[in-house]
Amino acid sequence: MGQGLSTARELPSSLTSSKKRSALLVFAIVVGYLIKQRANQGKRKQETRFASRGATGGQDNIRRSKKVGVDAQFFAQIKKLLPICIPGLATRETALLLSLALVLIARTWLDIWFSGFNGHVVKAIVSRDRKEFIARAVIEFGFMMWPMSVVNNSLKLTISALALSFRTRLTRFAHNQYLKDITFYKISNIDNRIQNADQLLTQDIDKFSENLSHLYSDIAKPIVDMILFAYKLGEAIGREAPIYIIGYFMASGAILRAFSPPFGKYTAVEQKLEGDFRFTHSRIITHSEEIAFYGGNERELGVVNGSFDKIVRHVKKIYSLRFINGIFDSVLVKYCATMTAYYLLARPVFDTKYATEFMGKLDADPTKIMEDYSRNSGYLVNLSQAVGRLILAGRDLTRFAGYTSRVAELFDVLEDVNNGRYERTMVSTDSKEANVNRAVTPKDLKGKVITKDGVIIFEKVPIVTPNGDVLVKELSFIVETGMNCLISGPNGCGKSSLFRILGDLWPLFDGTVTKPPSSKLFYVPQKPYLALGTFRDQIIYPDSQVIALSKGFDDKKLVELLNVVQLDYLIEREGGWDAIRDWADVLSGGEKQRVAMARLFYHKPQFAILDECTSAVSIDVEVKYHEWLLRFDGEGGYKFDRLEDSDFVTPFAFSHNKTGKEKFLLDDAEADTEGDDALNNRNKSE
Ligand SMILES: Nc1ncnc2c1ncn2[C@@H]1O[C@H](COP(=O)(O)OP(=O)(O)OP(=O)(O)O)[C@@H](O)[C@H]1O
């Protein structure tokens, strides 16, 4: 093996020994294989990212026609979001970013070491140098595998920790804004820029954080790698070699991009179809009882199968396109790239013109060629991996721009709504014109609110829906202490809307509303809200147990409230005050309304707004307790009068709770009388 080769030209003849030839072939195959691996890795990575986007991401893409890309708007959005993710220099996030930079440098250093190391091992094998082989493959590698494992796993850990930190910052920030006052209500009912705040708050923030944490390593590391390995490779096989290989990847990438079918769009359609399919199933679960009563299984079978067939047809189309595209992709990116790599690596060996200091100065030793060839293959593989990662990072950046735009929009809308500004499609006053998207700013809200105890006064208040539909032009009435008032009118005339304005849920466009502070008004809806938590939490909602105790409501006192609404049996049935259940499922419709009544008694508000909260109560019973009637005619007119025995439609009520003697309406007349008596007894005992 010690036989020297003086020139490169002599090399082919000197490599006639089959051993040497097969050794070179092995390494050529290794290069080809590694390049193929890179291409596969790239593809897998892309596919997993598509998959991890999940059904909702795709659905969302379809819904929004707005074009999102890496443009000035993207950078402006990033500029807004970054300070939330990294609020300062002395933060955990800065420390993590610095650690990540260090780990990335260590990783590159290890890659360079490994390429050289591989060359040494190859040389030891080809020259049958057992001592050298053991020194390299066992001792050196045995020592270096520890830092390699630590660095590789540190990289994963740091990126995950960074993603979690970003997510924590963004989620906390968004939660604070979203649950400030009644922003959560306004976002879904008043402003119509965001359709799915839940998905934005959970998945999109998560995906944005994950992508942001990867972006740094996905861009910075390949750039560093590209420069370093291009330099090393240039040194080894000629300066133009790395330019050729980078140029090749760029050109083939551009060709593929230009001719590939729009797989991104197809994936989005697929996710939308998957989402629709899932929805057909979740509807069956939600409405299982109704479907079973109607015997609607055959009909539902048609619906679920129809939805599934759409997925199958679409996916079949994608598979055939992928097959054809895959052939071109393999030829261009994998095999032609491998051929280019063979040529560039072997060029200094066969042609002295291209010989370099490290390759081609063939002063004899073929084992040296093996060593150099192996090391250079390592450089080339690293270089092509870096280029591949950069190309993928470019594609990821477009996807990242999508997440950025969604998260930025969420934050913009949260900020706007918190500042009293909202946007939505407005009903056009001109019937010929289409409805338009319009922003409503605090300047448009000319209404005035005066806080005063013991009275509710509406003075020339228009009842206007958030999209500008005027239900009543000017509403004026007074409900004072002791006046029980019933509100009636046809469906959709604005009865609940009046309460929404009274409760500050809807904007006050004009007029003056005088009312007690909102803590002294209590709204009891038809479908009472049942909170997550214990049975006690349902009665004292939204107070906590500590607050309830501070108000003098221990469990004994709460039992008294349950007695009033005849629900005391629930304590035993459900396993005590601390039992945690899915209360919306566990309680019957009537029990839920009684729980809401108990809640009303617990809060003892100045005014109670009962919005069909006793849907089973006969109208006769309600009439007994209300002396005033506010009646809407459904065409913008209304009448506010003492209640005669006149006809009315849906009962709503204001009730006043100053004396504690007014009647709260229960499920049936009997229950009402008993409940009322019990309440009066309670008041007496107080
Ligand atoms: N968030 C909203 N944005 C726009 N319009 C709304 C909104 N909520 C309700 N509306 C509209 O306002 C009108 C009045 O609704 P409201 O709920 O006040 O009716 P209602 O008188 O209580 O009817 P019902 O007796 O059927 O409960 C309806 O036409 C409804 O479609």
The ligand as a Gaussian input file, in Angstrom:
#p B3LYP/6-31G(d) Opt

LIG

0 1
 N      -74.605000      39.600000      17.600000
 C      -75.527000      40.037000      16.752000
 N      -75.167000      40.721000      15.652000
 C      -76.095000      41.178000      14.793000
 N      -77.409000      41.005000      14.946000
 C      -77.840000      40.340000      16.007000
 C      -76.929000      39.818000      16.970000
 N      -77.647000      39.193000      17.929000
 C      -78.958000      39.318000      17.569000
 N      -79.059000      40.001000      16.423000
 C      -80.285000      40.335000      15.720000
 O      -81.017000      41.277000      16.479000
 C      -82.406000      41.056000      16.332000
 C      -83.065000      41.052000      17.688000
 O      -82.588000      39.956000      18.425000
 P      -83.066000      39.661000      19.902000
 O      -82.258000      38.531000      20.407000
 O      -83.083000      40.922000      20.672000
 O      -84.558000      39.181000      19.646000
 P      -85.684000      38.873000      20.720000
 O      -86.664000      39.978000      20.631000
 O      -85.095000      38.600000      22.048000
 O      -86.293000      37.571000      20.050000
 P      -86.785000      36.171000      20.677000
 O      -88.139000      36.415000      21.249000
 O      -86.864000      35.288000      19.483000
 O      -85.775000      35.736000      21.670000
 C      -82.574000      39.765000      15.568000
 O      -82.939000      40.087000      14.264000
 C      -81.201000      39.136000      15.584000
 O      -80.955000      38.476000      14.387000

